[in-house]
Amino acid sequence: MKYRVILTEDAVADFKILDGSIRNQVAKQLKKLEYAPYLGEHLGKKGPFNLTGYYKLYVAKKSIRIVVEFPQNFKKPLFLSFQH
């Protein structure tokens, strides 16, 4: 099953300012998410923060972190942000 990855407005802005080679790496990870939405590490409950439904994966030797939300009641992952 193929899922649709939706970028938030902030994610689109972050994506546009990435270096070209890093942008390609991020694009490849986003493409993988279309077929494997639970790719990456599940964040779950971390101390006082409940991050259930959020996943993280990295590119560029862990210099860029991609945070993805995949709500249980939706049929598509929601891409939240890049962090570096």
N, CA, C and O atoms as a printed pandas DataFrame, in Angstrom:
     atom_number atom_name residue_name chain_id  residue_number  x_coord  y_coord  z_coord
0              1         N          MET        A               1    0.843   -1.177    0.000
1              2        CA          MET        A               1    0.000    0.000    0.000
2              3         C          MET        A               1    0.889    1.240    0.000
3              4         O          MET        A               1    1.861    1.320    0.750
4              5         N          LYS        A               2    0.550    2.183   -0.832
5              6        CA          LYS        A               2    1.313    3.420   -0.914
6              7         C          LYS        A               2    0.591    4.505   -0.119
7              8         O          LYS        A               2   -0.615    4.701   -0.268
8              9         N          TYR        A               3    1.347    5.203    0.725
9             10        CA          TYR        A               3    0.816    6.296    1.523
10            11         C          TYR        A               3    1.262    7.618    0.928
11            12         O          TYR        A               3    2.238    7.682    0.180
12            13         N          ARG        A               4    0.545    8.656    1.263
13            14        CA          ARG        A               4    0.915    9.991    0.810
14            15         C          ARG        A               4    1.548   10.741    1.967
15            16         O          ARG        A               4    0.963   10.839    3.046
16            17         N          VAL        A               5    2.735   11.268    1.746
17            18        CA          VAL        A               5    3.436   12.043    2.764
18            19         C          VAL        A               5    3.061   13.512    2.568
19            20         O          VAL        A               5    3.197   14.056    1.472
20            21         N          ILE        A               6    2.589   14.142    3.637
21            22        CA          ILE        A               6    2.181   15.544    3.581
22            23         C          ILE        A               6    3.172   16.371    4.391
23            24         O          ILE        A               6    3.420   16.089    5.563
24            25         N          LEU        A               7    3.727   17.380    3.764
25            26        CA          LEU        A               7    4.662   18.270    4.449
26            27         C          LEU        A               7    3.910   19.449    5.046
27            28         O          LEU        A               7    3.033   20.026    4.404
28            29         N          THR        A               8    4.253   19.800    6.270
29            30        CA          THR        A               8    3.685   21.008    6.859
30            31         C          THR        A               8    4.335   22.212    6.182
31            32         O          THR        A               8    5.341   22.066    5.487
32            33         N          GLU        A               9    3.772   23.387    6.378
33            34        CA          GLU        A               9    4.355   24.602    5.788
34            35         C          GLU        A               9    5.775   24.825    6.289
35            36         O          GLU        A               9    6.656   25.202    5.516
36            37         N          ASP        A              10    6.001   24.597    7.569
37            38        CA          ASP        A              10    7.349   24.750    8.126
38            39         C          ASP        A              10    8.313   23.749    7.505
39            40         O          ASP        A              10    9.467   24.077    7.233
40            41         N          ALA        A              11    7.839   22.529    7.281
41            42        CA          ALA        A              11    8.694   21.502    6.686
42            43         C          ALA        A              11    9.073   21.872    5.256
43            44         O          ALA        A              11   10.207   21.647    4.834
44            45         N          VAL        A              12    8.134   22.433    4.515
45            46        CA          VAL        A              12    8.427   22.870    3.147
46            47         C          VAL        A              12    9.497   23.958    3.167
47            48         O          VAL        A              12   10.436   23.926    2.371
48            49         N          ALA        A              13    9.355   24.914    4.073
49            50        CA          ALA        A              13   10.341   25.998    4.192
50            51         C          ALA        A              13   11.709   25.429    4.581
51            52         O          ALA        A              13   12.729   25.834    4.023
52            53         N          ASP        A              14   11.734   24.497    5.529
53            54        CA          ASP        A              14   12.992   23.877    5.945
54            55         C          ASP        A              14   13.629   23.103    4.792
55            56         O          ASP        A              14   14.843   23.156    4.597
56            57         N          PHE        A              15   12.810   22.392    4.036
57            58        CA          PHE        A              15   13.299   21.595    2.919
58            59         C          PHE        A              15   13.960   22.477    1.864
59            60         O          PHE        A              15   14.993   22.116    1.301
60            61         N          LYS        A              16   13.366   23.622    1.605
61            62        CA          LYS        A              16   13.873   24.525    0.570
62            63         C          LYS        A              16   15.250   25.099    0.905
63            64         O          LYS        A              16   16.023   25.402   -0.004
64            65         N          ILE        A              17   15.569   25.251    2.180
65            66        CA          ILE        A              17   16.848   25.863    2.535
66            67         C          ILE        A              17   17.970   24.838    2.732
67            68         O          ILE        A              17   19.111   25.216    2.994
68            69         N          LEU        A              18   17.655   23.556    2.607
69            70        CA          LEU        A              18   18.685   22.528    2.737
70            71         C          LEU        A              18   19.621   22.551    1.541
71            72         O          LEU        A              18   19.218   22.900    0.431
72            73         N          ASP        A              19   20.875   22.175    1.774
73            74        CA          ASP        A              19   21.854   21.997    0.707
74            75         C          ASP        A              19   21.343   20.926   -0.254
75            76         O          ASP        A              19   20.650   19.998    0.161
76            77         N          GLY        A              20   21.680   21.053   -1.520
77            78        CA          GLY        A              20   21.165   20.141   -2.542
78            79         C          GLY        A              20   21.402   18.673   -2.263
79            80         O          GLY        A              20   20.493   17.864   -2.447
80            81         N          SER        A              21   22.605   18.298   -1.821
81            82        CA          SER        A              21   22.885   16.880   -1.574
82            83         C          SER        A              21   22.094   16.368   -0.371
83            84         O          SER        A              21   21.624   15.231   -0.373
84            85         N          ILE        A              22   21.949   17.203    0.646
85            86        CA          ILE        A              22   21.157   16.804    1.817
86            87         C          ILE        A              22   19.684   16.743    1.446
87            88         O          ILE        A              22   18.960   15.857    1.900
88            89         N          ARG        A              23   19.241   17.683    0.623
89            90        CA          ARG        A              23   17.850   17.679    0.165
90            91         C          ARG        A              23   17.540   16.366   -0.558
91            92         O          ARG        A              23   16.461   15.800   -0.380
92            93         N          ASN        A              24   18.479   15.883   -1.370
93            94        CA          ASN        A              24   18.275   14.604   -2.068
94            95         C          ASN        A              24   18.165   13.449   -1.086
95            96         O          ASN        A              24   17.338   12.557   -1.275
96            97         N          GLN        A              25   18.985   13.449   -0.040
97            98        CA          GLN        A              25   18.919   12.393    0.971
98            99         C          GLN        A              25   17.584   12.418    1.700
99           100         O          GLN        A              25   16.988   11.372    1.957
100          101         N          VAL        A              26   17.119   13.616    2.031
101          102        CA          VAL        A              26   15.825   13.755    2.707
102          103         C          VAL        A              26   14.706   13.279    1.777
103          104         O          VAL        A              26   13.795   12.573    2.208
104          105         N          ALA        A              27   14.779   13.668    0.505
105          106        CA          ALA        A              27   13.758   13.255   -0.457
106          107         C          ALA        A              27   13.694   11.730   -0.571
107          108         O          ALA        A              27   12.610   11.161   -0.695
108          109         N          LYS        A              28   14.853   11.072   -0.530
109          110        CA          LYS        A              28   14.871    9.603   -0.586
110          111         C          LYS        A              28   14.184    9.001    0.635
111          112         O          LYS        A              28   13.437    8.031    0.511
112          113         N          GLN        A              29   14.431    9.567    1.807
113          114        CA          GLN        A              29   13.774    9.058    3.025
114          115         C          GLN        A              29   12.270    9.288    2.951
115          116         O          GLN        A              29   11.490    8.423    3.350
116          117         N          LEU        A              30   11.858   10.439    2.445
117          118        CA          LEU        A              30   10.426   10.715    2.320
118          119         C          LEU        A              30    9.781    9.738    1.344
119          120         O          LEU        A              30    8.648    9.303    1.551
120          121         N          LYS        A              31   10.496    9.399    0.291
121          122        CA          LYS        A              31    9.987    8.427   -0.680
122          123         C          LYS        A              31    9.804    7.059   -0.012
123          124         O          LYS        A              31    8.815    6.368   -0.257
124          125         N          LYS        A              32   10.774    6.674    0.839
125          126        CA          LYS        A              32   10.661    5.403    1.565
126          127         C          LYS        A              32    9.437    5.391    2.472
127          128         O          LYS        A              32    8.802    4.353    2.653
128          129         N          LEU        A              33    9.106    6.561    3.047
129          130        CA          LEU        A              33    7.955    6.648    3.944
130          131         C          LEU        A              33    6.634    6.380    3.228
131          132         O          LEU        A              33    5.653    5.996    3.865
132          133         N          GLU        A              34    6.600    6.577    1.918
133          134        CA          GLU        A              34    5.381    6.297    1.168
134          135         C          GLU        A              34    5.004    4.818    1.249
135          136         O          GLU        A              34    3.827    4.464    1.180
136          137         N          TYR        A              35    6.008    3.968    1.393
137          138        CA          TYR        A              35    5.761    2.526    1.416
138          139         C          TYR        A              35    5.959    1.910    2.795
139          140         O          TYR        A              35    5.476    0.810    3.064
140          141         N          ALA        A              36    6.667    2.614    3.660
141          142        CA          ALA        A              36    6.927    2.106    5.015
142          143         C          ALA        A              36    6.771    3.264    6.001
143          144         O          ALA        A              36    7.769    3.807    6.475
144          145         N          PRO        A              37    5.541    3.645    6.314
145          146        CA          PRO        A              37    5.316    4.840    7.129
146          147         C          PRO        A              37    5.863    4.745    8.548
147          148         O          PRO        A              37    6.087    5.767    9.196
148          149         N          TYR        A              38    6.078    3.533    9.032
149          150        CA          TYR        A              38    6.598    3.382   10.391
150          151         C          TYR        A              38    8.116    3.221   10.398
151          152         O          TYR        A              38    8.693    2.728   11.368
152          153         N          LEU        A              39    8.744    3.635    9.325
153          154        CA          LEU        A              39   10.192    3.606    9.222
154          155         C          LEU        A              39   10.788    4.533   10.273
155          156         O          LEU        A              39   10.239    5.601   10.543
156          157         N          GLY        A              40   11.868    4.146   10.845
157          158        CA          GLY        A              40   12.510    4.992   11.845
158          159         C          GLY        A              40   12.234    4.514   13.252
159          160         O          GLY        A              40   11.616    3.472   13.468
160          161         N          GLU        A              41   12.700    5.290   14.194
161          162        CA          GLU        A              41   12.575    4.939   15.609
162          163         C          GLU        A              41   11.312    5.562   16.196
163          164         O          GLU        A              41   11.075    6.761   16.053
164          165         N          HIS        A              42   10.516    4.745   16.849
165          166        CA          HIS        A              42    9.308    5.219   17.522
166          167         C          HIS        A              42    9.718    6.030   18.738
167          168         O          HIS        A              42   10.543    5.575   19.530
168          169         N          LEU        A              43    9.166    7.205   18.899
169          170        CA          LEU        A              43    9.559    8.053   20.019
170          171         C          LEU        A              43    8.826    7.689   21.306
171          172         O          LEU        A              43    9.425    7.708   22.382
172          173         N          GLY        A              44    7.550    7.360   21.213
173          174        CA          GLY        A              44    6.809    6.915   22.398
174          175         C          GLY        A              44    6.786    7.911   23.540
175          176         O          GLY        A              44    6.799    9.122   23.320
176          177         N          LYS        A              45    6.751    7.401   24.756
177          178        CA          LYS        A              45    6.703    8.247   25.943
178          179         C          LYS        A              45    8.127    8.428   26.459
179          180         O          LYS        A              45    8.787    7.462   26.842
180          181         N          LYS        A              46    8.587    9.659   26.465
181          182        CA          LYS        A              46    9.931    9.996   26.933
182          183         C          LYS        A              46    9.802   10.962   28.104
183          184         O          LYS        A              46    9.554   12.152   27.914
184          185         N          GLY        A              47    9.970   10.447   29.301
185          186        CA          GLY        A              47    9.838   11.295   30.492
186          187         C          GLY        A              47    8.446   11.896   30.557
187          188         O          GLY        A              47    7.454   11.171   30.470
188          189         N          PRO        A              48    8.357   13.208   30.709
189          190        CA          PRO        A              48    7.037   13.843   30.816
190          191         C          PRO        A              48    6.356   14.050   29.459
191          192         O          PRO        A              48    5.216   14.511   29.404
192          193         N          PHE        A              49    7.048   13.711   28.363
193          194        CA          PHE        A              49    6.501   13.958   27.030
194          195         C          PHE        A              49    5.927   12.679   26.437
195          196         O          PHE        A              49    6.593   11.644   26.409
196          197         N          ASN        A              50    4.699   12.755   25.969
197          198        CA          ASN        A              50    4.077   11.621   25.303
198          199         C          ASN        A              50    4.161   11.846   23.797
199          200         O          ASN        A              50    3.388   12.619   23.232
200          201         N          LEU        A              51    5.090   11.175   23.163
201          202        CA          LEU        A              51    5.311   11.321   21.729
202          203         C          LEU        A              51    4.824   10.097   20.961
203          204         O          LEU        A              51    5.356    9.762   19.903
204          205         N          THR        A              52    3.821    9.443   21.498
205          206        CA          THR        A              52    3.235    8.291   20.834
206          207         C          THR        A              52    2.694    8.725   19.471
207          208         O          THR        A              52    2.014    9.745   19.363
208          209         N          GLY        A              53    2.996    7.955   18.446
209          210        CA          GLY        A              53    2.568    8.289   17.090
210          211         C          GLY        A              53    3.613    9.075   16.321
211          212         O          GLY        A              53    3.415    9.380   15.145
212          213         N          TYR        A              54    4.730    9.410   16.972
213          214        CA          TYR        A              54    5.813   10.138   16.320
214          215         C          TYR        A              54    6.996    9.211   16.093
215          216         O          TYR        A              54    7.299    8.354   16.924
216          217         N          TYR        A              55    7.656    9.393   14.966
217          218        CA          TYR        A              55    8.826    8.604   14.607
218          219         C          TYR        A              55    9.932    9.554   14.167
219          220         O          TYR        A              55    9.666   10.660   13.697
220          221         N          LYS        A              56   11.171    9.111   14.324
221          222        CA          LYS        A              56   12.281    9.934   13.848
222          223         C          LYS        A              56   13.201    9.072   13.007
223          224         O          LYS        A              56   13.374    7.881   13.263
224          225         N          LEU        A              57   13.781    9.693   12.006
225          226        CA          LEU        A              57   14.810    9.061   11.214
226          227         C          LEU        A              57   15.816   10.130   10.824
227          228         O          LEU        A              57   15.512   11.323   10.845
228          229         N          TYR        A              58   16.998    9.700   10.475
229          230        CA          TYR        A              58   18.098   10.630   10.253
230          231         C          TYR        A              58   18.645   10.519    8.836
231          232         O          TYR        A              58   18.497    9.496    8.168
232          233         N          VAL        A              59   19.278   11.595    8.401
233          234        CA          VAL        A              59   20.056   11.610    7.168
234          235         C          VAL        A              59   21.341   12.387    7.446
235          236         O          VAL        A              59   21.486   13.021    8.491
236          237         N          ALA        A              60   22.256   12.327    6.504
237          238        CA          ALA        A              60   23.504   13.088    6.574
238          239         C          ALA        A              60   24.266   12.820    7.869
239          240         O          ALA        A              60   24.610   13.739    8.613
240          241         N          LYS        A              61   24.518   11.539    8.117
241          242        CA          LYS        A              61   25.270   11.117    9.307
242          243         C          LYS        A              61   24.687   11.683   10.604
243          244         O          LYS        A              61   25.410   12.147   11.486
244          245         N          LYS        A              62   23.374   11.628   10.687
245          246        CA          LYS        A              62   22.609   12.081   11.855
246          247         C          LYS        A              62   22.686   13.589   12.098
247          248         O          LYS        A              62   22.407   14.047   13.206
248          249         N          SER        A              63   23.059   14.365   11.079
249          250        CA          SER        A              63   23.058   15.818   11.253
250          251         C          SER        A              63   21.674   16.412   10.991
251          252         O          SER        A              63   21.390   17.538   11.402
252          253         N          ILE        A              64   20.822   15.660   10.311
253          254        CA          ILE        A              64   19.447   16.094   10.042
254          255         C          ILE        A              64   18.507   15.022   10.580
255          256         O          ILE        A              64   18.632   13.844   10.246
256          257         N          ARG        A              65   17.569   15.448   11.414
257          258        CA          ARG        A              65   16.563   14.519   11.954
258          259         C          ARG        A              65   15.219   14.853   11.324
259          260         O          ARG        A              65   14.815   16.014   11.264
260          261         N          ILE        A              66   14.549   13.835   10.865
261          262        CA          ILE        A              66   13.215   13.974   10.296
262          263         C          ILE        A              66   12.233   13.449   11.331
263          264         O          ILE        A              66   12.373   12.323   11.809
264          265         N          VAL        A              67   11.243   14.255   11.679
265          266        CA          VAL        A              67   10.216   13.846   12.633
266          267         C          VAL        A              67    8.916   13.665   11.857
267          268         O          VAL        A              67    8.473   14.554   11.130
268          269         N          VAL        A              68    8.324   12.493   12.031
269          270        CA          VAL        A              68    7.114   12.127   11.292
270          271         C          VAL        A              68    6.021   11.772   12.287
271          272         O          VAL        A              68    6.266   11.088   13.281
272          273         N          GLU        A              69    4.818   12.240   12.008
273          274        CA          GLU        A              69    3.659   11.826   12.798
274          275         C          GLU        A              69    2.805   10.931   11.922
275          276         O          GLU        A              69    2.520   11.263   10.771
276          277         N          PHE        A              70    2.403    9.814   12.459
277          278        CA          PHE        A              70    1.498    8.908   11.756
278          279         C          PHE        A              70    0.337    8.612   12.679
279          280         O          PHE        A              70    0.340    7.594   13.371
280          281         N          PRO        A              71   -0.664    9.492   12.700
281          282        CA          PRO        A              71   -1.811    9.289   13.588
282          283         C          PRO        A              71   -2.541    7.985   13.266
283          284         O          PRO        A              71   -2.657    7.606   12.101
284          285         N          GLN        A              72   -3.021    7.316   14.280
285          286        CA          GLN        A              72   -3.703    6.034   14.116
286          287         C          GLN        A              72   -4.959    6.139   13.256
287          288         O          GLN        A              72   -5.295    5.202   12.532
288          289         N          ASN        A              73   -5.647    7.262   13.330
289          290        CA          ASN        A              73   -6.920    7.379   12.618
290          291         C          ASN        A              73   -6.768    7.953   11.212
291          292         O          ASN        A              73   -7.772    8.208   10.546
292          293         N          PHE        A              74   -5.531    8.161   10.744
293          294        CA          PHE        A              74   -5.311    8.669    9.394
294          295         C          PHE        A              74   -4.641    7.602    8.556
295          296         O          PHE        A              74   -4.011    6.688    9.089
296          297         N          LYS        A              75   -4.775    7.715    7.255
297          298        CA          LYS        A              75   -4.175    6.742    6.362
298          299         C          LYS        A              75   -2.963    7.311    5.642
299          300         O          LYS        A              75   -2.547    6.782    4.612
300          301         N          LYS        A              76   -2.398    8.380    6.175
301          302        CA          LYS        A              76   -1.213    8.964    5.559
302          303         C          LYS        A              76   -0.327    9.565    6.639
303          304         O          LYS        A              76   -0.834   10.117    7.615
304          305         N          PRO        A              77    0.978    9.465    6.481
305          306        CA          PRO        A              77    1.873   10.093    7.451
306          307         C          PRO        A              77    1.910   11.600    7.259
307          308         O          PRO        A              77    1.745   12.098    6.145
308          309         N          LEU        A              78    2.123   12.303    8.323
309          310        CA          LEU        A              78    2.229   13.757    8.287
310          311         C          LEU        A              78    3.656   14.111    8.659
311          312         O          LEU        A              78    4.111   13.830    9.767
312          313         N          PHE        A              79    4.343   14.720    7.736
313          314        CA          PHE        A              79    5.727   15.083    7.980
314          315         C          PHE        A              79    5.761   16.379    8.776
315          316         O          PHE        A              79    5.150   17.369    8.374
316          317         N          LEU        A              80    6.459   16.382    9.885
317          318        CA          LEU        A              80    6.435   17.531   10.774
318          319         C          LEU        A              80    7.591   18.493   10.586
319          320         O          LEU        A              80    7.362   19.683   10.369
320          321         N          SER        A              81    8.823   18.017   10.663
321          322        CA          SER        A              81    9.922   18.967   10.598
322          323         C          SER        A              81   11.258   18.310   10.342
323          324         O          SER        A              81   11.430   17.102   10.503
324          325         N          PHE        A              82   12.190   19.139    9.941
325          326        CA          PHE        A              82   13.601   18.774    9.880
326          327         C          PHE        A              82   14.245   19.473   11.046
327          328         O          PHE        A              82   13.898   20.616   11.342
328          329         N          GLN        A              83   15.156   18.838   11.705
329          330        CA          GLN        A              83   15.897   19.480   12.779
330          331         C          GLN        A              83   17.363   19.168   12.594
331          332         O          GLN        A              83   17.746   18.028   12.329
332          333         N          HIS        A              84   18.187   20.209   12.738
333          334        CA          HIS        A              84   19.632   19.978   12.629
334          335         C          HIS        A              84   20.361   20.830   13.637
335          336         O          HIS        A              84   21.589   20.785   13.710
